Amino acid sequence: MPNYRRDRTSGGTYFFTVALRDRASVLLVDRIDDLRHAVRETRQRMPFEIAAWVVLP
């Protein structure tokens, strides 16, 4: 399991990137509703603000 670094600075702004191992895969685009659902559930448990996001094929 990865050992993620977490900066707990209040009011910080972060840039978060997700990439699939198979860069030719369209999984993130095809399953965008699942991604939205996961973000929504996570925000309910640990509130945070998203200024913008982009999912590219």
Stockholm file with secondary structure:
# STOCKHOLM 1.0

chainA/1-57         MPNYRRDRTSGGTYFFTVALRDRASVLLVDRIDDLRHAVRETRQRMPFEIAAWVVLP
#=GR chainA/1-57 SS CCCCCCCCCTTCCCCCCCCCSSTTCCHHHHTHHHHHHHHHHHHHHSCCCCSCCCCCC
#=GC SS_cons        CCCCCCCCCTTCCCCCCCCCSSTTCCHHHHTHHHHHHHHHHHHHHSCCCCSCCCCCC
//
